[in-house]
Amino acid sequence: MYQIISSTPESLEVKLSAKVDREEYSKILKEIKDKLKQSDSVDLLVDIKELDKMTLGAIWEDLKFDIKNFRVIRKFAIVGGEDSQSLMASISEPFVSEEAKFFNSSEIDKARDWIF
């Protein structure tokens, strides 16, 4: 499941929870692509504190987007538990044009300040 928390012309905050499948992930990517029609890059904050699982279809959609749209994400903030820190940051870093940062669950406001 996903929820758009905040959206500006050049930034997006998304909360992922429970299970995210291919169809839902495609909707998130559409939001990003729509922003890219207005701007060359997007700042992205993804809250994964309550995410239990991403299906292989969702992961595949993400990989296809990352390869096709290499480095269109300018700043990428990931908010979650420490167990996801190194995995998410290392996977994301090559596809981000400026910087990817991980924030612990309690640092959501700090992440928002950094993105917005």
PDB file as gemmi writes it, atoms N, CA and C in Angstrom:
CRYST1    1.000    1.000    1.000  90.00  90.00  90.00 P 1                      
ATOM      1  N   MET A   1       0.837  -1.166   0.000  1.00  0.00           N  
ATOM      2  CA  MET A   1       0.000   0.000   0.000  1.00  0.00           C  
ATOM      3  C   MET A   1       0.894   1.246   0.000  1.00  0.00           C  
ATOM      4  N   TYR A   2       0.447   2.282  -0.667  1.00  0.00           N  
ATOM      5  CA  TYR A   2       1.209   3.526  -0.672  1.00  0.00           C  
ATOM      6  C   TYR A   2       0.276   4.704  -0.452  1.00  0.00           C  
ATOM      7  N   GLN A   3       0.880   5.798   0.006  1.00  0.00           N  
ATOM      8  CA  GLN A   3       0.129   7.023   0.229  1.00  0.00           C  
ATOM      9  C   GLN A   3       1.034   8.195  -0.116  1.00  0.00           C  
ATOM     10  N   ILE A   4       0.510   9.137  -0.920  1.00  0.00           N  
ATOM     11  CA  ILE A   4       1.238  10.366  -1.202  1.00  0.00           C  
ATOM     12  C   ILE A   4       1.017  11.279  -0.004  1.00  0.00           C  
ATOM     13  N   ILE A   5       2.087  11.637   0.677  1.00  0.00           N  
ATOM     14  CA  ILE A   5       2.012  12.484   1.867  1.00  0.00           C  
ATOM     15  C   ILE A   5       2.120  13.953   1.491  1.00  0.00           C  
ATOM     16  N   SER A   6       3.027  14.255   0.578  1.00  0.00           N  
ATOM     17  CA  SER A   6       3.257  15.637   0.178  1.00  0.00           C  
ATOM     18  C   SER A   6       3.753  15.662  -1.260  1.00  0.00           C  
ATOM     19  N   SER A   7       3.372  16.706  -1.973  1.00  0.00           N  
ATOM     20  CA  SER A   7       3.781  16.817  -3.361  1.00  0.00           C  
ATOM     21  C   SER A   7       3.937  18.286  -3.725  1.00  0.00           C  
ATOM     22  N   THR A   8       5.070  18.617  -4.314  1.00  0.00           N  
ATOM     23  CA  THR A   8       5.308  19.934  -4.880  1.00  0.00           C  
ATOM     24  C   THR A   8       5.711  19.705  -6.337  1.00  0.00           C  
ATOM     25  N   PRO A   9       5.853  20.757  -7.136  1.00  0.00           N  
ATOM     26  CA  PRO A   9       6.236  20.536  -8.532  1.00  0.00           C  
ATOM     27  C   PRO A   9       7.549  19.763  -8.715  1.00  0.00           C  
ATOM     28  N   GLU A  10       8.465  19.866  -7.735  1.00  0.00           N  
ATOM     29  CA  GLU A  10       9.765  19.206  -7.902  1.00  0.00           C  
ATOM     30  C   GLU A  10      10.103  18.219  -6.790  1.00  0.00           C  
ATOM     31  N   SER A  11       9.115  17.859  -5.963  1.00  0.00           N  
ATOM     32  CA  SER A  11       9.400  16.906  -4.886  1.00  0.00           C  
ATOM     33  C   SER A  11       8.167  16.070  -4.562  1.00  0.00           C  
ATOM     34  N   LEU A  12       8.442  14.923  -3.937  1.00  0.00           N  
ATOM     35  CA  LEU A  12       7.374  13.995  -3.612  1.00  0.00           C  
ATOM     36  C   LEU A  12       7.737  13.245  -2.340  1.00  0.00           C  
ATOM     37  N   GLU A  13       6.755  13.132  -1.438  1.00  0.00           N  
ATOM     38  CA  GLU A  13       6.915  12.293  -0.247  1.00  0.00           C  
ATOM     39  C   GLU A  13       5.884  11.180  -0.327  1.00  0.00           C  
ATOM     40  N   VAL A  14       6.369   9.947  -0.218  1.00  0.00           N  
ATOM     41  CA  VAL A  14       5.525   8.770  -0.324  1.00  0.00           C  
ATOM     42  C   VAL A  14       5.744   7.884   0.893  1.00  0.00           C  
ATOM     43  N   LYS A  15       4.657   7.352   1.428  1.00  0.00           N  
ATOM     44  CA  LYS A  15       4.733   6.403   2.529  1.00  0.00           C  
ATOM     45  C   LYS A  15       4.325   5.035   2.004  1.00  0.00           C  
ATOM     46  N   LEU A  16       5.211   4.056   2.192  1.00  0.00           N  
ATOM     47  CA  LEU A  16       4.922   2.682   1.804  1.00  0.00           C  
ATOM     48  C   LEU A  16       4.623   1.885   3.059  1.00  0.00           C  
ATOM     49  N   SER A  17       3.575   1.055   3.024  1.00  0.00           N  
ATOM     50  CA  SER A  17       3.245   0.241   4.184  1.00  0.00           C  
ATOM     51  C   SER A  17       2.708  -1.118   3.731  1.00  0.00           C  
ATOM     52  N   ALA A  18       2.751  -2.042   4.665  1.00  0.00           N  
ATOM     53  CA  ALA A  18       2.282  -3.403   4.423  1.00  0.00           C  
ATOM     54  C   ALA A  18       2.987  -3.982   3.188  1.00  0.00           C  
ATOM     55  N   LYS A  19       2.232  -4.254   2.139  1.00  0.00           N  
ATOM     56  CA  LYS A  19       2.780  -4.863   0.926  1.00  0.00           C  
ATOM     57  C   LYS A  19       2.558  -3.927  -0.258  1.00  0.00           C  
ATOM     58  N   VAL A  20       3.603  -3.704  -1.043  1.00  0.00           N  
ATOM     59  CA  VAL A  20       3.506  -2.882  -2.248  1.00  0.00           C  
ATOM     60  C   VAL A  20       3.712  -3.797  -3.448  1.00  0.00           C  
ATOM     61  N   ASP A  21       2.708  -3.808  -4.338  1.00  0.00           N  
ATOM     62  CA  ASP A  21       2.806  -4.667  -5.514  1.00  0.00           C  
ATOM     63  C   ASP A  21       3.139  -3.847  -6.764  1.00  0.00           C  
ATOM     64  N   ARG A  22       3.240  -4.525  -7.870  1.00  0.00           N  
ATOM     65  CA  ARG A  22       3.637  -3.898  -9.132  1.00  0.00           C  
ATOM     66  C   ARG A  22       2.684  -2.775  -9.542  1.00  0.00           C  
ATOM     67  N   GLU A  23       1.388  -3.020  -9.423  1.00  0.00           N  
ATOM     68  CA  GLU A  23       0.396  -2.025  -9.827  1.00  0.00           C  
ATOM     69  C   GLU A  23       0.524  -0.744  -8.999  1.00  0.00           C  
ATOM     70  N   GLU A  24       0.655  -0.892  -7.688  1.00  0.00           N  
ATOM     71  CA  GLU A  24       0.806   0.289  -6.829  1.00  0.00           C  
ATOM     72  C   GLU A  24       2.103   1.022  -7.129  1.00  0.00           C  
ATOM     73  N   TYR A  25       3.176   0.273  -7.297  1.00  0.00           N  
ATOM     74  CA  TYR A  25       4.465   0.908  -7.558  1.00  0.00           C  
ATOM     75  C   TYR A  25       4.443   1.657  -8.888  1.00  0.00           C  
ATOM     76  N   SER A  26       3.732   1.117  -9.862  1.00  0.00           N  
ATOM     77  CA  SER A  26       3.607   1.800 -11.155  1.00  0.00           C  
ATOM     78  C   SER A  26       2.928   3.155 -10.992  1.00  0.00           C  
ATOM     79  N   LYS A  27       1.967   3.254 -10.061  1.00  0.00           N  
ATOM     80  CA  LYS A  27       1.284   4.528  -9.809  1.00  0.00           C  
ATOM     81  C   LYS A  27       2.243   5.555  -9.194  1.00  0.00           C  
ATOM     82  N   ILE A  28       3.108   5.098  -8.313  1.00  0.00           N  
ATOM     83  CA  ILE A  28       4.117   5.998  -7.736  1.00  0.00           C  
ATOM     84  C   ILE A  28       5.049   6.507  -8.837  1.00  0.00           C  
ATOM     85  N   LEU A  29       5.498   5.609  -9.679  1.00  0.00           N  
ATOM     86  CA  LEU A  29       6.395   6.004 -10.773  1.00  0.00           C  
ATOM     87  C   LEU A  29       5.712   6.972 -11.731  1.00  0.00           C  
ATOM     88  N   LYS A  30       4.409   6.816 -11.942  1.00  0.00           N  
ATOM     89  CA  LYS A  30       3.678   7.757 -12.785  1.00  0.00           C  
ATOM     90  C   LYS A  30       3.708   9.151 -12.165  1.00  0.00           C  
ATOM     91  N   GLU A  31       3.561   9.232 -10.861  1.00  0.00           N  
ATOM     92  CA  GLU A  31       3.648  10.530 -10.171  1.00  0.00           C  
ATOM     93  C   GLU A  31       5.009  11.184 -10.448  1.00  0.00           C  
ATOM     94  N   ILE A  32       6.062  10.394 -10.356  1.00  0.00           N  
ATOM     95  CA  ILE A  32       7.413  10.919 -10.603  1.00  0.00           C  
ATOM     96  C   ILE A  32       7.556  11.346 -12.059  1.00  0.00           C  
ATOM     97  N   LYS A  33       7.097  10.516 -12.975  1.00  0.00           N  
ATOM     98  CA  LYS A  33       7.194  10.847 -14.403  1.00  0.00           C  
ATOM     99  C   LYS A  33       6.421  12.113 -14.735  1.00  0.00           C  
ATOM    100  N   ASP A  34       5.264  12.297 -14.118  1.00  0.00           N  
ATOM    101  CA  ASP A  34       4.492  13.524 -14.344  1.00  0.00           C  
ATOM    102  C   ASP A  34       5.282  14.750 -13.894  1.00  0.00           C  
ATOM    103  N   LYS A  35       5.995  14.639 -12.785  1.00  0.00           N  
ATOM    104  CA  LYS A  35       6.823  15.753 -12.310  1.00  0.00           C  
ATOM    105  C   LYS A  35       7.969  16.029 -13.272  1.00  0.00           C  
ATOM    106  N   LEU A  36       8.487  14.977 -13.879  1.00  0.00           N  
ATOM    107  CA  LEU A  36       9.610  15.130 -14.805  1.00  0.00           C  
ATOM    108  C   LEU A  36       9.200  15.817 -16.104  1.00  0.00           C  
ATOM    109  N   LYS A  37       7.904  15.926 -16.355  1.00  0.00           N  
ATOM    110  CA  LYS A  37       7.440  16.690 -17.515  1.00  0.00           C  
ATOM    111  C   LYS A  37       7.620  18.183 -17.274  1.00  0.00           C  
ATOM    112  N   GLN A  38       7.701  18.581 -16.006  1.00  0.00           N  
ATOM    113  CA  GLN A  38       7.843  19.980 -15.613  1.00  0.00           C  
ATOM    114  C   GLN A  38       9.277  20.349 -15.227  1.00  0.00           C  
ATOM    115  N   SER A  39      10.064  19.356 -14.844  1.00  0.00           N  
ATOM    116  CA  SER A  39      11.395  19.615 -14.308  1.00  0.00           C  
ATOM    117  C   SER A  39      12.365  18.515 -14.748  1.00  0.00           C  
ATOM    118  N   ASP A  40      13.665  18.828 -14.697  1.00  0.00           N  
ATOM    119  CA  ASP A  40      14.677  17.845 -15.084  1.00  0.00           C  
ATOM    120  C   ASP A  40      14.947  16.813 -14.001  1.00  0.00           C  
ATOM    121  N   SER A  41      14.585  17.148 -12.750  1.00  0.00           N  
ATOM    122  CA  SER A  41      14.870  16.229 -11.646  1.00  0.00           C  
ATOM    123  C   SER A  41      13.806  16.367 -10.567  1.00  0.00           C  
ATOM    124  N   VAL A  42      13.780  15.380  -9.681  1.00  0.00           N  
ATOM    125  CA  VAL A  42      12.799  15.321  -8.606  1.00  0.00           C  
ATOM    126  C   VAL A  42      13.517  14.952  -7.316  1.00  0.00           C  
ATOM    127  N   ASP A  43      13.120  15.604  -6.216  1.00  0.00           N  
ATOM    128  CA  ASP A  43      13.575  15.201  -4.884  1.00  0.00           C  
ATOM    129  C   ASP A  43      12.521  14.250  -4.336  1.00  0.00           C  
ATOM    130  N   LEU A  44      12.971  13.163  -3.719  1.00  0.00           N  
ATOM    131  CA  LEU A  44      12.052  12.109  -3.302  1.00  0.00           C  
ATOM    132  C   LEU A  44      12.317  11.690  -1.868  1.00  0.00           C  
ATOM    133  N   LEU A  45      11.255  11.632  -1.060  1.00  0.00           N  
ATOM    134  CA  LEU A  45      11.324  11.106   0.304  1.00  0.00           C  
ATOM    135  C   LEU A  45      10.403   9.893   0.344  1.00  0.00           C  
ATOM    136  N   VAL A  46      10.963   8.752   0.753  1.00  0.00           N  
ATOM    137  CA  VAL A  46      10.180   7.523   0.854  1.00  0.00           C  
ATOM    138  C   VAL A  46      10.261   7.016   2.285  1.00  0.00           C  
ATOM    139  N   ASP A  47       9.098   6.911   2.906  1.00  0.00           N  
ATOM    140  CA  ASP A  47       8.980   6.409   4.280  1.00  0.00           C  
ATOM    141  C   ASP A  47       8.652   4.923   4.205  1.00  0.00           C  
ATOM    142  N   ILE A  48       9.592   4.082   4.646  1.00  0.00           N  
ATOM    143  CA  ILE A  48       9.400   2.632   4.585  1.00  0.00           C  
ATOM    144  C   ILE A  48       9.293   2.003   5.975  1.00  0.00           C  
ATOM    145  N   LYS A  49       9.011   2.840   6.985  1.00  0.00           N  
ATOM    146  CA  LYS A  49       8.940   2.335   8.364  1.00  0.00           C  
ATOM    147  C   LYS A  49       7.944   1.194   8.505  1.00  0.00           C  
ATOM    148  N   GLU A  50       6.833   1.266   7.798  1.00  0.00           N  
ATOM    149  CA  GLU A  50       5.772   0.272   7.949  1.00  0.00           C  
ATOM    150  C   GLU A  50       5.693  -0.693   6.766  1.00  0.00           C  
ATOM    151  N   LEU A  51       6.712  -0.683   5.918  1.00  0.00           N  
ATOM    152  CA  LEU A  51       6.727  -1.571   4.755  1.00  0.00           C  
ATOM    153  C   LEU A  51       7.143  -2.973   5.185  1.00  0.00           C  
ATOM    154  N   ASP A  52       6.317  -3.941   4.863  1.00  0.00           N  
ATOM    155  CA  ASP A  52       6.630  -5.335   5.166  1.00  0.00           C  
ATOM    156  C   ASP A  52       7.244  -6.045   3.968  1.00  0.00           C  
ATOM    157  N   LYS A  53       6.730  -5.711   2.770  1.00  0.00           N  
ATOM    158  CA  LYS A  53       7.176  -6.454   1.594  1.00  0.00           C  
ATOM    159  C   LYS A  53       6.920  -5.666   0.321  1.00  0.00           C  
ATOM    160  N   MET A  54       7.883  -5.729  -0.591  1.00  0.00           N  
ATOM    161  CA  MET A  54       7.681  -5.275  -1.963  1.00  0.00           C  
ATOM    162  C   MET A  54       7.717  -6.522  -2.833  1.00  0.00           C  
ATOM    163  N   THR A  55       6.722  -6.684  -3.693  1.00  0.00           N  
ATOM    164  CA  THR A  55       6.696  -7.862  -4.550  1.00  0.00           C  
ATOM    165  C   THR A  55       7.815  -7.770  -5.589  1.00  0.00           C  
ATOM    166  N   LEU A  56       8.135  -8.891  -6.200  1.00  0.00           N  
ATOM    167  CA  LEU A  56       9.154  -8.890  -7.248  1.00  0.00           C  
ATOM    168  C   LEU A  56       8.732  -8.000  -8.415  1.00  0.00           C  
ATOM    169  N   GLY A  57       7.440  -7.946  -8.685  1.00  0.00           N  
ATOM    170  CA  GLY A  57       6.945  -7.073  -9.744  1.00  0.00           C  
ATOM    171  C   GLY A  57       7.227  -5.609  -9.451  1.00  0.00           C  
ATOM    172  N   ALA A  58       7.046  -5.197  -8.191  1.00  0.00           N  
ATOM    173  CA  ALA A  58       7.332  -3.814  -7.797  1.00  0.00           C  
ATOM    174  C   ALA A  58       8.821  -3.519  -7.904  1.00  0.00           C  
ATOM    175  N   ILE A  59       9.637  -4.448  -7.464  1.00  0.00           N  
ATOM    176  CA  ILE A  59      11.088  -4.271  -7.555  1.00  0.00           C  
ATOM    177  C   ILE A  59      11.520  -4.181  -9.019  1.00  0.00           C  
ATOM    178  N   TRP A  60      10.915  -4.995  -9.871  1.00  0.00           N  
ATOM    179  CA  TRP A  60      11.229  -4.982 -11.294  1.00  0.00           C  
ATOM    180  C   TRP A  60      10.861  -3.633 -11.920  1.00  0.00           C  
ATOM    181  N   GLU A  61       9.684  -3.092 -11.563  1.00  0.00           N  
ATOM    182  CA  GLU A  61       9.274  -1.773 -12.063  1.00  0.00           C  
ATOM    183  C   GLU A  61      10.274  -0.701 -11.632  1.00  0.00           C  
ATOM    184  N   ASP A  62      10.724  -0.769 -10.394  1.00  0.00           N  
ATOM    185  CA  ASP A  62      11.698   0.197  -9.889  1.00  0.00           C  
ATOM    186  C   ASP A  62      13.002   0.104 -10.664  1.00  0.00           C  
ATOM    187  N   LEU A  63      13.473  -1.094 -10.882  1.00  0.00           N  
ATOM    188  CA  LEU A  63      14.729  -1.284 -11.610  1.00  0.00           C  
ATOM    189  C   LEU A  63      14.625  -0.753 -13.042  1.00  0.00           C  
ATOM    190  N   LYS A  64      13.533  -1.043 -13.724  1.00  0.00           N  
ATOM    191  CA  LYS A  64      13.346  -0.537 -15.092  1.00  0.00           C  
ATOM    192  C   LYS A  64      13.327   0.986 -15.110  1.00  0.00           C  
ATOM    193  N   PHE A  65      12.633   1.588 -14.142  1.00  0.00           N  
ATOM    194  CA  PHE A  65      12.580   3.055 -14.067  1.00  0.00           C  
ATOM    195  C   PHE A  65      13.972   3.626 -13.823  1.00  0.00           C  
ATOM    196  N   ASP A  66      14.697   3.043 -12.872  1.00  0.00           N  
ATOM    197  CA  ASP A  66      16.035   3.549 -12.534  1.00  0.00           C  
ATOM    198  C   ASP A  66      16.979   3.504 -13.722  1.00  0.00           C  
ATOM    199  N   ILE A  67      16.930   2.436 -14.475  1.00  0.00           N  
ATOM    200  CA  ILE A  67      17.829   2.304 -15.621  1.00  0.00           C  
ATOM    201  C   ILE A  67      17.433   3.281 -16.728  1.00  0.00           C  
ATOM    202  N   LYS A  68      16.143   3.394 -17.005  1.00  0.00           N  
ATOM    203  CA  LYS A  68      15.667   4.270 -18.076  1.00  0.00           C  
ATOM    204  C   LYS A  68      15.812   5.746 -17.709  1.00  0.00           C  
ATOM    205  N   ASN A  69      15.663   6.061 -16.432  1.00  0.00           N  
ATOM    206  CA  ASN A  69      15.682   7.453 -15.977  1.00  0.00           C  
ATOM    207  C   ASN A  69      16.871   7.709 -15.056  1.00  0.00           C  
ATOM    208  N   PHE A  70      18.009   7.246 -15.471  1.00  0.00           N  
ATOM    209  CA  PHE A  70      19.235   7.327 -14.681  1.00  0.00           C  
ATOM    210  C   PHE A  70      19.479   8.748 -14.182  1.00  0.00           C  
ATOM    211  N   ARG A  71      19.551   8.895 -12.893  1.00  0.00           N  
ATOM    212  CA  ARG A  71      19.918  10.131 -12.214  1.00  0.00           C  
ATOM    213  C   ARG A  71      18.906  11.275 -12.325  1.00  0.00           C  
ATOM    214  N   VAL A  72      17.624  10.975 -12.500  1.00  0.00           N  
ATOM    215  CA  VAL A  72      16.619  12.039 -12.489  1.00  0.00           C  
ATOM    216  C   VAL A  72      16.164  12.358 -11.066  1.00  0.00           C  
ATOM    217  N   ILE A  73      16.461  11.467 -10.128  1.00  0.00           N  
ATOM    218  CA  ILE A  73      16.189  11.750  -8.727  1.00  0.00           C  
ATOM    219  C   ILE A  73      17.385  12.537  -8.205  1.00  0.00           C  
ATOM    220  N   ARG A  74      17.139  13.785  -7.810  1.00  0.00           N  
ATOM    221  CA  ARG A  74      18.239  14.652  -7.364  1.00  0.00           C  
ATOM    222  C   ARG A  74      18.654  14.297  -5.945  1.00  0.00           C  
ATOM    223  N   LYS A  75      17.716  14.390  -5.010  1.00  0.00           N  
ATOM    224  CA  LYS A  75      17.977  14.011  -3.623  1.00  0.00           C  
ATOM    225  C   LYS A  75      16.952  12.950  -3.238  1.00  0.00           C  
ATOM    226  N   PHE A  76      17.428  11.920  -2.548  1.00  0.00           N  
ATOM    227  CA  PHE A  76      16.572  10.800  -2.183  1.00  0.00           C  
ATOM    228  C   PHE A  76      16.731  10.524  -0.697  1.00  0.00           C  
ATOM    229  N   ALA A  77      15.652  10.735   0.057  1.00  0.00           N  
ATOM    230  CA  ALA A  77      15.653  10.464   1.497  1.00  0.00           C  
ATOM    231  C   ALA A  77      14.852   9.198   1.750  1.00  0.00           C  
ATOM    232  N   ILE A  78      15.435   8.300   2.510  1.00  0.00           N  
ATOM    233  CA  ILE A  78      14.780   7.055   2.898  1.00  0.00           C  
ATOM    234  C   ILE A  78      14.613   7.099   4.409  1.00  0.00           C  
ATOM    235  N   VAL A  79      13.383   6.897   4.883  1.00  0.00           N  
ATOM    236  CA  VAL A  79      13.116   6.888   6.315  1.00  0.00           C  
ATOM    237  C   VAL A  79      12.656   5.491   6.690  1.00  0.00           C  
ATOM    238  N   GLY A  80      13.377   4.863   7.634  1.00  0.00           N  
ATOM    239  CA  GLY A  80      13.001   3.509   8.025  1.00  0.00           C  
ATOM    240  C   GLY A  80      13.790   3.014   9.204  1.00  0.00           C  
ATOM    241  N   GLY A  81      13.635   1.740   9.476  1.00  0.00           N  
ATOM    242  CA  GLY A  81      14.362   1.097  10.564  1.00  0.00           C  
ATOM    243  C   GLY A  81      15.798   0.817  10.175  1.00  0.00           C  
ATOM    244  N   GLU A  82      16.624   0.632  11.165  1.00  0.00           N  
ATOM    245  CA  GLU A  82      18.053   0.419  10.904  1.00  0.00           C  
ATOM    246  C   GLU A  82      18.317  -0.823  10.065  1.00  0.00           C  
ATOM    247  N   ASP A  83      17.429  -1.809  10.125  1.00  0.00           N  
ATOM    248  CA  ASP A  83      17.621  -3.029   9.358  1.00  0.00           C  
ATOM    249  C   ASP A  83      17.596  -2.793   7.848  1.00  0.00           C  
ATOM    250  N   SER A  84      16.964  -1.723   7.405  1.00  0.00           N  
ATOM    251  CA  SER A  84      16.880  -1.432   5.980  1.00  0.00           C  
ATOM    252  C   SER A  84      17.880  -0.378   5.517  1.00  0.00           C  
ATOM    253  N   GLN A  85      18.623   0.186   6.442  1.00  0.00           N  
ATOM    254  CA  GLN A  85      19.504   1.313   6.128  1.00  0.00           C  
ATOM    255  C   GLN A  85      20.534   1.007   5.055  1.00  0.00           C  
ATOM    256  N   SER A  86      21.392   0.063   5.277  1.00  0.00           N  
ATOM    257  CA  SER A  86      22.497  -0.152   4.340  1.00  0.00           C  
ATOM    258  C   SER A  86      22.012  -0.689   3.007  1.00  0.00           C  
ATOM    259  N   LEU A  87      21.016  -1.545   3.016  1.00  0.00           N  
ATOM    260  CA  LEU A  87      20.502  -2.100   1.770  1.00  0.00           C  
ATOM    261  C   LEU A  87      19.916  -1.023   0.880  1.00  0.00           C  
ATOM    262  N   MET A  88      19.007  -0.220   1.412  1.00  0.00           N  
ATOM    263  CA  MET A  88      18.335   0.791   0.602  1.00  0.00           C  
ATOM    264  C   MET A  88      19.291   1.884   0.126  1.00  0.00           C  
ATOM    265  N   ALA A  89      20.168   2.324   0.988  1.00  0.00           N  
ATOM    266  CA  ALA A  89      21.099   3.382   0.598  1.00  0.00           C  
ATOM    267  C   ALA A  89      22.054   2.899  -0.490  1.00  0.00           C  
ATOM    268  N   SER A  90      22.558   1.681  -0.359  1.00  0.00           N  
ATOM    269  CA  SER A  90      23.520   1.181  -1.347  1.00  0.00           C  
ATOM    270  C   SER A  90      22.855   0.889  -2.684  1.00  0.00           C  
ATOM    271  N   ILE A  91      21.612   0.444  -2.673  1.00  0.00           N  
ATOM    272  CA  ILE A  91      20.899   0.182  -3.925  1.00  0.00           C  
ATOM    273  C   ILE A  91      20.587   1.496  -4.635  1.00  0.00           C  
ATOM    274  N   SER A  92      20.221   2.506  -3.891  1.00  0.00           N  
ATOM    275  CA  SER A  92      19.752   3.766  -4.467  1.00  0.00           C  
ATOM    276  C   SER A  92      20.858   4.699  -4.948  1.00  0.00           C  
ATOM    277  N   GLU A  93      21.977   4.710  -4.284  1.00  0.00           N  
ATOM    278  CA  GLU A  93      23.027   5.696  -4.531  1.00  0.00           C  
ATOM    279  C   GLU A  93      23.430   5.845  -5.999  1.00  0.00           C  
ATOM    280  N   PRO A  94      23.621   4.765  -6.766  1.00  0.00           N  
ATOM    281  CA  PRO A  94      24.063   4.950  -8.154  1.00  0.00           C  
ATOM    282  C   PRO A  94      23.057   5.662  -9.052  1.00  0.00           C  
ATOM    283  N   PHE A  95      21.788   5.680  -8.664  1.00  0.00           N  
ATOM    284  CA  PHE A  95      20.745   6.233  -9.520  1.00  0.00           C  
ATOM    285  C   PHE A  95      20.324   7.645  -9.145  1.00  0.00           C  
ATOM    286  N   VAL A  96      20.968   8.208  -8.143  1.00  0.00           N  
ATOM    287  CA  VAL A  96      20.621   9.531  -7.635  1.00  0.00           C  
ATOM    288  C   VAL A  96      21.682  10.523  -8.091  1.00  0.00           C  
ATOM    289  N   SER A  97      21.245  11.682  -8.613  1.00  0.00           N  
ATOM    290  CA  SER A  97      22.214  12.619  -9.180  1.00  0.00           C  
ATOM    291  C   SER A  97      23.040  13.348  -8.126  1.00  0.00           C  
ATOM    292  N   GLU A  98      22.471  13.630  -6.955  1.00  0.00           N  
ATOM    293  CA  GLU A  98      23.234  14.347  -5.933  1.00  0.00           C  
ATOM    294  C   GLU A  98      23.542  13.478  -4.722  1.00  0.00           C  
ATOM    295  N   GLU A  99      22.502  13.087  -4.001  1.00  0.00           N  
ATOM    296  CA  GLU A  99      22.773  12.391  -2.756  1.00  0.00           C  
ATOM    297  C   GLU A  99      21.570  11.571  -2.308  1.00  0.00           C  
ATOM    298  N   ALA A 100      21.855  10.414  -1.743  1.00  0.00           N  
ATOM    299  CA  ALA A 100      20.836   9.596  -1.084  1.00  0.00           C  
ATOM    300  C   ALA A 100      21.203   9.533   0.387  1.00  0.00           C  
ATOM    301  N   LYS A 101      20.222   9.787   1.249  1.00  0.00           N  
ATOM    302  CA  LYS A 101      20.470   9.761   2.688  1.00  0.00           C  
ATOM    303  C   LYS A 101      19.433   8.887   3.365  1.00  0.00           C  
ATOM    304  N   PHE A 102      19.889   8.173   4.384  1.00  0.00           N  
ATOM    305  CA  PHE A 102      18.982   7.378   5.200  1.00  0.00           C  
ATOM    306  C   PHE A 102      18.718   8.110   6.506  1.00  0.00           C  
ATOM    307  N   PHE A 103      17.465   8.122   6.923  1.00  0.00           N  
ATOM    308  CA  PHE A 103      17.069   8.714   8.198  1.00  0.00           C  
ATOM    309  C   PHE A 103      16.348   7.657   9.021  1.00  0.00           C  
ATOM    310  N   ASN A 104      16.682   7.573  10.307  1.00  0.00           N  
ATOM    311  CA  ASN A 104      15.991   6.644  11.193  1.00  0.00           C  
ATOM    312  C   ASN A 104      14.531   7.047  11.326  1.00  0.00           C  
ATOM    313  N   SER A 105      13.722   6.113  11.766  1.00  0.00           N  
ATOM    314  CA  SER A 105      12.271   6.321  11.895  1.00  0.00           C  
ATOM    315  C   SER A 105      11.903   7.586  12.654  1.00  0.00           C  
ATOM    316  N   SER A 106      12.673   7.929  13.655  1.00  0.00           N  
ATOM    317  CA  SER A 106      12.364   9.109  14.474  1.00  0.00           C  
ATOM    318  C   SER A 106      12.786  10.423  13.811  1.00  0.00           C  
ATOM    319  N   GLU A 107      13.435  10.363  12.658  1.00  0.00           N  
ATOM    320  CA  GLU A 107      13.979  11.554  12.016  1.00  0.00           C  
ATOM    321  C   GLU A 107      13.185  12.011  10.786  1.00  0.00           C  
ATOM    322  N   ILE A 108      11.899  11.711  10.739  1.00  0.00           N  
ATOM    323  CA  ILE A 108      11.091  12.055   9.569  1.00  0.00           C  
ATOM    324  C   ILE A 108      11.082  13.564   9.311  1.00  0.00           C  
ATOM    325  N   ASP A 109      11.014  14.364  10.356  1.00  0.00           N  
ATOM    326  CA  ASP A 109      11.018  15.820  10.174  1.00  0.00           C  
ATOM    327  C   ASP A 109      12.360  16.296   9.619  1.00  0.00           C  
ATOM    328  N   LYS A 110      13.419  15.705  10.065  1.00  0.00           N  
ATOM    329  CA  LYS A 110      14.762  16.030   9.561  1.00  0.00           C  
ATOM    330  C   LYS A 110      14.859  15.682   8.062  1.00  0.00           C  
ATOM    331  N   ALA A 111      14.289  14.548   7.689  1.00  0.00           N  
ATOM    332  CA  ALA A 111      14.284  14.146   6.287  1.00  0.00           C  
ATOM    333  C   ALA A 111      13.472  15.128   5.442  1.00  0.00           C  
ATOM    334  N   ARG A 112      12.328  15.533   5.955  1.00  0.00           N  
ATOM    335  CA  ARG A 112      11.485  16.506   5.234  1.00  0.00           C  
ATOM    336  C   ARG A 112      12.220  17.831   5.052  1.00  0.00           C  
ATOM    337  N   ASP A 113      12.904  18.295   6.104  1.00  0.00           N  
ATOM    338  CA  ASP A 113      13.661  19.542   6.004  1.00  0.00           C  
ATOM    339  C   ASP A 113      14.728  19.433   4.925  1.00  0.00           C  
ATOM    340  N   TRP A 114      15.352  18.279   4.827  1.00  0.00           N  
ATOM    341  CA  TRP A 114      16.418  18.068   3.845  1.00  0.00           C  
ATOM    342  C   TRP A 114      15.861  18.047   2.414  1.00  0.00           C  
ATOM    343  N   ILE A 115      14.691  17.450   2.245  1.00  0.00           N  
ATOM    344  CA  ILE A 115      14.085  17.340   0.910  1.00  0.00           C  
ATOM    345  C   ILE A 115      13.364  18.615   0.505  1.00  0.00           C  
ATOM    346  N   PHE A 116      12.525  19.140   1.386  1.00  0.00           N  
ATOM    347  CA  PHE A 116      11.682  20.277   1.041  1.00  0.00           C  
ATOM    348  C   PHE A 116      12.346  21.546   1.492  1.00  0.00           C  
TER     349      PHE A 116                                                      
END                                                                             
